[in-house]
């Protein structure tokens, strides 16, 4: 005969076992979506141009920290630069860096510097040119302005000199000799500065460049 007390103990155990089989299963929550941050954008910096004064282009100045510039070789190759915005063309040495655009353009190779600035203006005179160049900060006029035809067109040439700031290491200053040409056409004036460190001979190359200037 079965023991009634043993039967009573078995029933609760079975009840507990059956209850655990109906417990709801749990699942992990889905991962949260992430959005990548927008890519960074950069803005190109505009090219800088040589400084000008209210009356016209400022004086060219050499850089004391720039490597020395040598003579332009006789076999130098020249290219033609056509400036549609300013309305002219001119030859320049291949390999020289170009800076600026439109009405103010600079070509340079170390301290060999050529700058062309085009503005509206009346035909200048020798006296107005001497006064303008003589008023440029740091410039010393080396001779009287003289009529010098360029490419068969009338022009006026004046020579001035400037000195660079002292080199921070050696204290030396670079003297720049600049041939400045004034050219004009129908209310438009071009000022062409051709700068050479003292002791460097760029006469032939610079003559070729200025003689190549043409209004378009």
C-alpha positions as CSV (number, residue, x, y, z in Angstrom):
1,X,0.0,0.0,0.0
2,X,1.3,3.4,-1.0
3,X,2.4,5.9,1.6
4,X,-0.1,8.9,1.5
5,X,2.5,11.3,2.9
6,X,5.0,10.5,0.0
7,X,2.3,11.2,-2.6
8,X,1.6,14.7,-1.1
9,X,5.4,15.6,-1.4
10,X,5.6,14.6,-5.1
11,X,2.7,16.8,-6.3
12,X,4.3,20.2,-5.5
13,X,7.5,19.2,-7.3
14,X,5.6,18.3,-10.5
15,X,3.7,21.6,-10.3
16,X,6.9,23.6,-10.2
17,X,8.4,21.7,-13.1
18,X,5.4,22.3,-15.3
19,X,5.3,26.0,-14.6
20,X,8.9,26.6,-15.7
21,X,8.2,25.2,-19.2
22,X,5.7,28.0,-20.0
23,X,8.1,30.9,-19.1
24,X,8.4,33.4,-22.0
25,X,11.7,33.6,-23.8
26,X,13.5,37.0,-23.8
27,X,15.5,38.5,-26.7
28,X,18.2,41.3,-26.8
29,X,17.0,44.7,-28.2
30,X,18.2,45.5,-31.7
31,X,21.3,47.6,-32.0
32,X,20.8,51.4,-32.4
33,X,21.6,52.7,-35.9
34,X,24.4,55.3,-36.1
35,X,25.0,58.0,-38.6
36,X,28.5,58.9,-39.7
37,X,29.4,62.6,-39.2
38,X,29.5,64.7,-42.4
39,X,32.8,64.9,-44.2
40,X,34.9,68.0,-43.5
41,X,35.1,70.6,-46.2
42,X,38.0,72.9,-47.1
43,X,38.0,76.2,-48.8
44,X,40.9,77.1,-51.1
45,X,42.7,80.3,-50.1
46,X,42.8,83.0,-52.8
47,X,46.2,83.7,-54.3
48,X,47.8,86.8,-53.0
49,X,49.0,89.6,-55.2
50,X,51.7,92.2,-54.8
51,X,50.7,95.3,-52.8
52,X,49.5,98.5,-54.5
53,X,49.0,102.0,-53.4
54,X,46.0,104.3,-54.1
55,X,47.8,105.9,-57.0
56,X,49.2,102.8,-58.6
57,X,51.3,99.7,-58.0
58,X,53.6,99.7,-55.0
59,X,57.3,99.2,-55.3
60,X,58.7,95.7,-55.8
61,X,60.8,94.3,-53.0
62,X,63.1,91.3,-52.7
63,X,62.9,88.8,-49.9
64,X,66.0,88.6,-47.8
65,X,65.2,84.9,-46.9
66,X,64.8,83.9,-50.6
67,X,67.6,81.9,-52.3
68,X,69.8,83.9,-54.5
69,X,68.6,84.4,-58.1
70,X,71.0,83.9,-60.9
71,X,71.2,85.3,-64.5
72,X,68.5,84.0,-66.8
73,X,70.3,81.6,-69.2
74,X,70.7,82.4,-72.9
75,X,68.9,79.1,-73.8
76,X,65.9,79.9,-71.6
77,X,62.5,78.9,-73.1
78,X,59.7,81.4,-73.0
79,X,56.0,80.8,-73.0
80,X,53.2,83.2,-73.9
81,X,50.8,84.3,-71.1
82,X,47.4,85.6,-72.4
83,X,45.4,87.6,-69.9
84,X,41.9,87.9,-71.5
85,X,40.5,89.7,-68.4
86,X,43.1,92.5,-68.5
87,X,43.4,92.5,-72.3
88,X,47.1,91.8,-73.0
89,X,49.7,89.1,-73.7
90,X,53.4,88.8,-72.7
91,X,56.1,86.2,-72.8
92,X,57.6,84.8,-69.5
93,X,60.3,82.3,-68.7
94,X,59.2,78.7,-68.5
95,X,59.3,77.3,-65.0
96,X,58.7,80.6,-63.2
97,X,55.9,80.7,-60.6
98,X,52.9,82.7,-61.4
99,X,50.7,84.4,-58.8
100,X,47.6,86.5,-59.1
101,X,45.1,86.8,-61.9
102,X,43.0,89.3,-63.8
103,X,44.5,92.8,-63.4
104,X,47.5,92.0,-61.2
105,X,49.9,89.2,-62.1
106,X,53.4,88.3,-60.8
107,X,56.0,86.0,-62.3
108,X,59.0,85.1,-60.1
109,X,62.0,82.9,-59.8
110,X,63.4,83.5,-56.4
111,X,64.3,87.2,-56.4
112,X,63.8,87.7,-60.1
113,X,60.4,89.3,-60.2
114,X,58.1,90.6,-63.0
115,X,54.7,92.1,-62.2
116,X,52.0,93.5,-64.5
117,X,49.2,95.6,-63.1
118,X,46.4,97.0,-65.4
119,X,44.1,99.7,-64.3
120,X,41.9,102.4,-65.8
121,X,43.9,105.6,-66.3
122,X,44.9,108.5,-68.5
123,X,48.1,108.6,-70.5
124,X,50.9,109.4,-68.0
125,X,53.5,112.1,-68.4
126,X,57.2,112.0,-67.5
127,X,56.5,114.4,-64.6
128,X,53.5,112.4,-63.3
129,X,55.5,109.2,-63.4
130,X,58.5,110.7,-61.6
131,X,56.1,112.0,-58.9
132,X,54.3,108.7,-58.6
133,X,57.4,106.5,-58.3
134,X,59.2,109.0,-56.1
135,X,56.3,108.8,-53.6
136,X,56.5,105.0,-53.3
137,X,57.6,103.9,-49.8
138,X,61.1,102.5,-49.8
139,X,61.8,103.3,-53.5
140,X,64.6,105.5,-54.8
141,X,64.3,106.8,-58.4
142,X,67.6,106.0,-60.2
143,X,67.0,108.1,-63.4
144,X,64.6,110.4,-65.1
145,X,61.6,108.8,-66.9
146,X,62.3,108.5,-70.7
147,X,60.1,107.7,-73.7
148,X,60.8,104.1,-74.8
149,X,58.6,102.5,-77.5
150,X,57.5,99.0,-76.7
151,X,56.6,96.8,-79.6
152,X,56.1,99.9,-81.7
153,X,53.7,101.4,-79.2
154,X,54.5,104.5,-77.1
155,X,55.7,103.8,-73.5
156,X,57.7,105.5,-70.7
157,X,60.5,103.8,-68.7
158,X,61.8,104.7,-65.3
159,X,64.3,102.9,-63.0
160,X,64.0,102.6,-59.3
161,X,65.7,100.6,-56.5
162,X,64.5,99.1,-53.2
163,X,66.1,97.2,-50.3
164,X,64.6,94.2,-48.6
165,X,64.1,93.8,-44.9
166,X,67.3,92.5,-43.1
167,X,67.8,88.8,-43.2
168,X,67.0,87.5,-39.7
169,X,70.2,85.4,-39.6
170,X,72.8,87.3,-41.5
171,X,71.3,90.8,-41.3
172,X,72.0,91.3,-45.0
173,X,69.6,93.2,-47.3
174,X,68.9,92.5,-51.0
175,X,68.9,95.5,-53.3
176,X,66.5,95.1,-56.1
177,X,66.9,97.2,-59.4
178,X,63.5,97.6,-61.1
179,X,62.8,98.7,-64.7
180,X,59.3,100.1,-64.7
181,X,57.4,100.6,-67.9
182,X,54.2,102.5,-68.4
183,X,52.0,101.5,-71.3
184,X,48.5,102.7,-72.2
185,X,45.7,102.2,-74.6
186,X,42.3,103.9,-74.8
187,X,41.9,104.8,-71.1
188,X,43.6,101.7,-69.9
189,X,47.1,101.7,-68.3
190,X,49.6,98.9,-67.7
191,X,52.5,99.2,-65.4
192,X,55.2,96.5,-65.9
193,X,57.9,96.1,-63.2
194,X,60.9,93.9,-64.0
195,X,63.0,93.5,-60.9
196,X,66.5,92.0,-60.6
197,X,68.8,91.7,-57.6
198,X,71.8,93.9,-57.9
199,X,74.7,92.1,-59.7
200,X,72.4,89.8,-61.7
201,X,72.3,90.4,-65.5
202,X,68.8,89.9,-66.9
203,X,69.0,92.7,-69.5
204,X,68.4,90.5,-72.6
205,X,65.7,88.3,-71.1
206,X,63.8,91.3,-69.7
207,X,64.1,93.2,-73.0
208,X,62.5,90.1,-74.7
209,X,59.7,90.1,-72.2
210,X,58.8,93.8,-72.4
211,X,59.1,93.8,-76.2
212,X,56.6,90.9,-76.4
213,X,53.9,92.9,-74.5
214,X,50.8,93.3,-76.7
215,X,47.4,94.8,-76.1
216,X,44.6,92.5,-77.2
